[in-house]
Amino acid sequence: MSELRYPIGMQTFSQIIEEGYVYIDKTKYIKPLLEQGKFIFLSRPRRFGKSLMLSTLKAYFEGRRDLFKGLDADSMDLDWTPSPVIRFDFNAENFRLDNGLELHLDGILRDHERIYGRQPEDTTISRRFRTLIESAFRQTGRKVAVLIDEYDKPLLEVEDNKELFEKNQSILKSFFGNLKSMDEYIRFAFITGVARFSKVSIFSDLNNLDDISLDNEYSDICGWSEEELLAYFRPGIEKLAEEREENFDETLAALRNYYDGYLFTLKGSRLYNPYSVLKALKKKEIDPYWFDSGTPTFLAKRVKALGTFPPDINGKMCTREELIEVGLNDSNPIPLMFQTGYLTIGGYDRELKVYEMRFPNREVELGFYQQLRHG
């Protein structure tokens, strides 16, 4: 049996497929997403597969059906005619620079303007975005797919800098406010992020935006159920068990205890953190990989400043409305902790209509305790 190829840190669907890495098939969600509406928002923690889902959608809109051979989408009744795709990826940049966001948007616009052109009178990045969408439509005769990955990173990264946070928020408000006015040229828009910040025009102006983050139908769109884990990675778990000198069930229980436990909707599956599982199987060692891969220290600082500590957090109750949106300097850290992956749904009181929050697993709980001690 050949060694499994683990796509650690890989976010490009075409590369994973073409180079033979393991791909957990999530393409069954393409058709329901298209039928859901034109403007979709999904919130999930970092390193949970949002970028890969966006890349999968990009390949679909580009009409690359060859990449989907044998996958669920290949057998679905879908329109594979290519559409122009405009993608904004906010993953990699440093937005703590005063003009970091403007430079990043300018660079992305320039890449697309090399294809669809730029009008001399368009002197602002907001106006250039409007022209870009219209030009892509008029030149191709096809409505445009707009894919926005980690829209909130320019906010999360500067959450402890009020002045820069508000500046970046204003830029995003102006820039993405174009989506509503360009509706006639847009086929589909999919927006991902960790947190749903209030007062950003993506949400306040785009009144037909459908937030699927807490919808049961999309509970498993990112992250892996135990069924998926066993279907795709049984050989890797067996090798990990050999390394740990355990039987298969003991090693699976250890993986479950450390990486499982995320629940994003009441009727969804308990989910594993993909990044941590891949690292554990590749390195044949169970460690806190997700927590060590870039913990936002501002979150621990905020919790400490509010005098809230882990024993007080486990079991806290929140309404759906509280979980959906967060704002700068909120006195309640629970919604942001949920959206960033440090808390998950532990239960639901139907009479009071409130969710119980808890730490999802050992990796997160131990890591957060450590961050509070040393952060």
C-alpha positions as CSV (number, residue, x, y, z in Angstrom):
1,M,0.0,0.0,0.0
2,S,1.4,3.4,-1.0
3,E,1.9,6.1,1.6
4,L,-1.0,8.5,2.0
5,R,-0.1,12.0,0.9
6,Y,-1.3,14.5,3.6
7,P,-2.2,18.0,2.3
8,I,-0.9,19.8,5.4
9,G,-1.4,23.5,4.9
10,M,-2.5,23.1,1.3
11,Q,-5.5,25.2,0.3
12,T,-5.6,24.7,-3.5
13,F,-8.1,22.2,-4.7
14,S,-6.5,21.6,-8.1
15,Q,-3.1,21.0,-6.6
16,I,-4.5,18.4,-4.1
17,I,-6.3,16.5,-6.8
18,E,-3.6,16.7,-9.5
19,E,-0.8,15.7,-7.2
20,G,-2.6,12.8,-5.5
21,Y,-3.1,14.2,-2.0
22,V,-5.9,12.9,0.2
23,Y,-9.1,14.9,-0.5
24,I,-12.1,14.6,1.8
25,D,-15.0,15.1,-0.7
26,K,-17.0,18.1,0.2
27,T,-18.2,18.8,-3.3
28,K,-21.7,17.6,-2.4
29,Y,-22.3,21.1,-1.0
30,I,-21.8,22.9,-4.3
31,K,-25.3,22.3,-5.6
32,P,-27.2,23.3,-2.4
33,L,-25.0,26.4,-2.1
34,L,-25.9,27.5,-5.6
35,E,-29.6,26.9,-4.8
36,Q,-29.3,28.6,-1.4
37,G,-29.0,32.1,-2.8
38,K,-26.7,34.6,-4.5
39,F,-24.8,36.0,-1.5
40,I,-23.6,33.4,1.1
41,F,-21.5,33.9,4.3
42,L,-19.8,31.1,6.3
43,S,-18.0,31.5,9.6
44,R,-15.6,28.8,10.8
45,P,-12.3,28.8,12.8
46,R,-9.0,29.2,11.1
47,R,-7.4,26.1,9.5
48,F,-10.8,24.4,9.3
49,G,-11.0,24.1,5.5
50,K,-12.7,27.4,4.5
51,S,-10.0,28.3,2.0
52,L,-10.1,24.8,0.4
53,M,-13.8,25.1,0.1
54,L,-13.4,28.4,-1.7
55,S,-10.8,27.0,-4.0
56,T,-13.1,24.1,-4.8
57,L,-15.8,26.6,-5.8
58,K,-13.3,28.5,-7.9
59,A,-12.5,25.3,-9.8
60,Y,-16.2,24.7,-10.4
61,F,-16.9,28.2,-11.6
62,E,-13.9,27.9,-14.0
63,G,-15.6,24.8,-15.5
64,R,-12.8,22.4,-14.6
65,R,-14.9,19.4,-14.5
66,D,-11.9,17.1,-15.0
67,L,-10.8,17.8,-11.4
68,F,-14.1,16.5,-10.1
69,K,-14.0,13.1,-11.7
70,G,-15.3,10.5,-9.2
71,L,-16.4,13.2,-6.7
72,D,-19.9,13.9,-5.7
73,A,-20.3,17.0,-7.8
74,D,-19.5,15.1,-11.0
75,S,-22.7,13.1,-10.7
76,M,-24.9,16.2,-10.0
77,D,-27.0,18.2,-12.4
78,L,-24.7,21.3,-12.5
79,D,-24.0,24.0,-15.0
80,W,-20.3,23.6,-15.8
81,T,-20.1,26.6,-18.2
82,P,-17.1,28.7,-17.1
83,S,-17.8,32.0,-15.4
84,P,-15.3,34.8,-14.7
85,V,-14.0,34.5,-11.1
86,I,-12.8,37.3,-8.9
87,R,-11.2,36.1,-5.7
88,F,-9.9,38.1,-2.7
89,D,-7.7,36.2,-0.3
90,F,-6.8,37.9,2.9
91,N,-4.9,35.0,4.5
92,A,-1.3,35.8,4.1
93,E,-0.8,39.5,4.4
94,N,0.4,41.6,7.4
95,F,-2.4,44.1,8.1
96,R,-0.8,45.7,11.1
97,L,0.9,48.1,8.7
98,D,-0.9,51.4,8.4
99,N,-1.6,51.0,4.7
100,G,-1.4,47.2,4.6
101,L,-5.0,46.7,3.6
102,E,-5.0,49.3,0.8
103,L,-1.8,47.8,-0.7
104,H,-3.3,44.3,-0.5
105,L,-6.5,45.3,-2.3
106,D,-4.6,47.2,-4.9
107,G,-2.5,44.2,-5.7
108,I,-5.5,41.9,-6.1
109,L,-7.3,44.4,-8.3
110,R,-4.2,44.9,-10.5
111,D,-4.0,41.1,-11.1
112,H,-7.6,41.1,-12.4
113,E,-7.2,44.3,-14.3
114,R,-4.5,42.8,-16.4
115,I,-7.3,40.6,-17.7
116,Y,-10.3,42.8,-17.8
117,G,-8.7,46.3,-18.0
118,R,-8.9,49.5,-15.9
119,Q,-10.6,52.8,-16.6
120,P,-8.4,56.0,-16.1
121,E,-11.2,57.7,-14.1
122,D,-11.3,54.9,-11.5
123,T,-9.0,56.5,-8.9
124,T,-10.3,54.7,-5.8
125,I,-10.0,51.0,-5.0
126,S,-13.8,50.9,-4.4
127,R,-14.6,52.3,-7.8
128,R,-12.0,50.0,-9.4
129,F,-13.8,47.0,-7.9
130,R,-17.1,48.1,-9.3
131,T,-15.6,48.6,-12.8
132,L,-13.8,45.2,-12.6
133,I,-17.1,43.3,-11.9
134,E,-18.9,45.1,-14.8
135,S,-16.0,44.7,-17.2
136,A,-15.7,40.9,-16.5
137,F,-19.4,40.5,-17.2
138,R,-19.4,42.6,-20.4
139,Q,-16.3,40.9,-21.8
140,T,-17.4,37.4,-21.2
141,G,-21.1,37.6,-21.3
142,R,-21.3,35.6,-18.1
143,K,-22.2,36.8,-14.6
144,V,-19.3,36.9,-12.2
145,A,-18.4,34.7,-9.2
146,V,-17.0,36.7,-6.4
147,L,-15.1,34.7,-3.7
148,I,-13.8,36.4,-0.6
149,D,-11.6,34.4,1.7
150,E,-11.0,35.4,5.4
151,Y,-12.6,38.8,4.9
152,D,-12.1,39.6,8.6
153,K,-8.3,39.0,8.9
154,P,-7.6,42.8,8.5
155,L,-9.8,43.2,11.5
156,L,-8.8,40.3,13.7
157,E,-5.1,41.0,13.2
158,V,-5.5,44.6,14.5
159,E,-8.3,44.0,17.1
160,D,-6.0,45.4,19.8
161,N,-5.4,48.6,17.8
162,K,-8.6,50.6,17.9
163,E,-7.5,53.3,15.4
164,L,-6.3,50.8,12.8
165,F,-9.3,48.5,13.4
166,E,-11.7,51.3,12.6
167,K,-9.7,52.4,9.6
168,N,-9.6,48.9,8.1
169,Q,-13.3,48.5,8.9
170,S,-14.1,51.7,7.0
171,I,-12.1,50.5,4.0
172,L,-13.9,47.1,4.0
173,K,-17.3,48.8,4.4
174,S,-16.7,51.0,1.3
175,F,-15.1,48.3,-0.8
176,F,-17.5,45.4,-0.2
177,G,-20.5,47.7,-0.2
178,N,-20.2,47.4,-4.0
179,L,-21.6,43.9,-3.9
180,K,-25.2,45.1,-3.4
181,S,-25.1,47.7,-6.2
182,M,-23.5,45.3,-8.6
183,D,-26.1,42.6,-8.1
184,E,-27.1,42.4,-11.8
185,Y,-23.6,41.3,-12.8
186,I,-22.9,38.8,-10.0
187,R,-23.8,35.1,-10.4
188,F,-22.7,34.0,-6.9
189,A,-20.7,35.5,-4.0
190,F,-19.3,33.4,-1.2
191,I,-17.7,35.1,1.8
192,T,-15.8,33.3,4.5
193,G,-14.3,34.5,7.8
194,V,-13.7,33.6,11.4
195,A,-15.8,36.3,13.0
196,R,-18.9,38.1,11.9
197,F,-18.0,41.7,12.9
198,S,-20.9,44.1,13.2
199,K,-21.0,47.4,11.3
200,V,-19.1,46.0,8.3
201,S,-21.2,46.7,5.2
202,I,-21.0,43.1,4.0
203,F,-23.6,42.5,6.7
204,S,-25.3,45.9,7.3
205,D,-25.8,46.8,3.7
206,L,-26.1,43.5,1.9
207,N,-29.5,42.6,3.3
208,N,-29.9,39.6,1.1
209,L,-26.8,37.9,2.5
210,D,-27.5,34.4,3.8
211,D,-25.4,33.4,6.8
212,I,-25.2,29.6,6.8
213,S,-22.8,29.4,9.8
214,L,-25.4,27.9,12.2
215,D,-27.5,26.1,9.6
216,N,-27.8,22.3,10.2
217,E,-27.6,21.6,6.4
218,Y,-24.1,23.0,6.3
219,S,-22.8,21.8,9.7
220,D,-20.2,19.5,8.2
221,I,-19.1,21.7,5.3
222,C,-15.7,22.3,7.0
223,G,-14.0,20.0,9.5
224,W,-14.2,16.2,9.5
225,S,-16.6,13.8,11.0
226,E,-15.3,10.6,12.6
227,E,-17.0,8.7,9.7
228,E,-14.9,10.7,7.2
229,L,-11.8,10.3,9.3
230,L,-12.1,6.5,9.3
231,A,-13.1,6.4,5.6
232,Y,-10.0,8.3,4.4
233,F,-7.3,7.9,7.0
234,R,-7.6,4.4,8.5
235,P,-4.1,3.4,7.3
236,G,-2.6,6.5,8.8
237,I,-4.3,5.9,12.2
238,E,-3.0,2.3,12.1
239,K,0.5,3.6,11.6
240,L,0.1,6.1,14.4
241,A,-1.2,3.3,16.7
242,E,1.9,1.3,15.9
243,E,4.1,4.2,16.8
244,R,2.3,4.7,20.1
245,E,2.3,1.0,20.8
246,E,-1.5,1.0,21.1
247,N,-4.3,-0.8,19.4
248,F,-6.4,1.0,16.8
249,D,-9.3,1.9,19.2
250,E,-7.0,3.3,21.8
251,T,-5.3,5.6,19.3
252,L,-8.7,6.7,17.8
253,A,-9.9,7.5,21.3
254,A,-6.7,9.6,21.8
255,L,-7.3,11.5,18.6
256,R,-11.0,12.0,19.5
257,N,-10.1,13.4,22.9
258,Y,-7.5,15.8,21.6
259,Y,-8.9,17.0,18.3
260,D,-12.7,16.1,18.1
261,G,-15.6,17.9,19.7
262,Y,-16.4,20.9,17.5
263,L,-20.2,21.3,17.0
264,F,-21.4,24.2,15.0
265,T,-25.1,23.4,14.8
266,L,-27.4,21.5,17.1
267,K,-28.1,18.6,14.6
268,G,-24.6,18.5,13.1
269,S,-21.8,16.0,13.6
270,R,-19.0,16.4,16.1
271,L,-16.1,17.4,14.0
272,Y,-12.3,17.0,14.1
273,N,-9.9,19.8,13.4
274,P,-8.4,18.9,10.0
275,Y,-5.1,20.7,10.5
276,S,-4.3,19.0,13.8
277,V,-5.3,15.5,12.5
278,L,-3.1,15.8,9.4
279,K,-0.1,16.9,11.5
280,A,-0.6,14.1,14.0
281,L,-0.8,11.5,11.3
282,K,2.1,12.9,9.4
283,K,4.4,13.3,12.4
284,K,2.9,10.2,14.2
285,E,2.6,12.1,17.4
286,I,-0.4,13.8,19.1
287,D,0.4,17.4,20.0
288,P,-1.4,20.8,20.1
289,Y,-0.6,21.7,16.5
290,W,-3.6,24.0,15.9
291,F,-3.1,26.0,19.0
292,D,0.6,26.4,18.3
293,S,0.0,27.6,14.7
294,G,-0.7,31.2,15.4
295,T,-2.9,31.8,18.4
296,P,-4.4,35.3,18.5
297,T,-2.9,36.6,21.8
298,F,-5.4,39.5,21.9
299,L,-8.2,37.0,22.7
300,A,-6.4,35.8,25.8
301,K,-5.6,39.4,26.8
302,R,-9.2,40.4,26.4
303,V,-10.4,37.5,28.5
304,K,-7.9,38.3,31.3
305,A,-8.8,42.0,31.2
306,L,-12.4,41.2,31.7
307,G,-11.6,39.0,34.6
308,T,-13.1,35.9,32.9
309,F,-11.2,32.6,33.3
310,P,-11.7,29.1,31.9
311,P,-13.8,27.7,34.9
312,D,-16.2,30.6,34.3
313,I,-16.3,30.1,30.5
314,N,-17.2,26.4,30.4
315,G,-21.0,26.2,30.6
316,K,-21.7,29.8,29.7
317,M,-25.0,30.5,28.0
318,C,-25.5,32.6,24.8
319,T,-28.4,33.4,22.5
320,R,-28.1,32.8,18.8
321,E,-28.0,36.6,18.2
322,E,-25.0,36.9,20.5
323,L,-23.2,34.1,18.7
324,I,-23.7,35.5,15.3
325,E,-22.1,39.0,15.6
326,V,-19.2,40.5,17.5
327,G,-17.9,44.0,17.8
328,L,-14.8,45.8,18.9
329,N,-14.4,45.9,22.7
330,D,-17.4,43.7,23.4
331,S,-17.6,43.0,27.1
332,N,-18.7,39.4,26.4
333,P,-15.8,37.4,25.0
334,I,-17.9,34.2,24.5
335,P,-19.2,35.0,20.9
336,L,-15.7,35.7,19.6
337,M,-14.3,32.6,21.4
338,F,-17.0,30.5,19.7
339,Q,-16.3,32.0,16.2
340,T,-12.6,31.6,16.5
341,G,-12.9,28.0,17.6
342,Y,-12.0,28.2,21.3
343,L,-15.6,27.3,22.4
344,T,-18.2,25.1,20.8
345,I,-21.9,24.3,21.3
346,G,-22.3,22.0,24.3
347,G,-26.1,22.0,24.5
348,Y,-29.3,23.9,24.0
349,D,-32.0,25.0,26.3
350,R,-35.1,25.1,24.1
351,E,-37.3,26.8,26.7
352,L,-34.8,29.7,27.2
353,K,-33.5,29.5,23.6
354,V,-29.9,29.7,24.7
355,Y,-26.8,27.7,23.8
356,E,-24.4,26.2,26.3
357,M,-20.8,26.8,25.5
358,R,-17.8,24.5,26.3
359,F,-14.2,23.9,25.2
360,P,-14.3,21.5,22.3
361,N,-11.4,19.2,23.2
362,R,-8.2,18.8,25.2
363,E,-6.0,20.6,22.7
364,V,-7.9,23.8,22.9
365,E,-8.6,23.8,26.7
366,L,-5.0,23.1,27.7
367,G,-3.7,25.5,25.1
368,F,-6.0,28.3,26.3
369,Y,-5.1,27.8,29.9
370,Q,-1.4,28.0,28.9
371,Q,-2.1,31.2,26.9
372,L,-3.8,32.8,29.9
373,R,-0.8,32.0,32.1
374,H,1.9,33.3,29.8
375,G,0.0,35.7,27.4
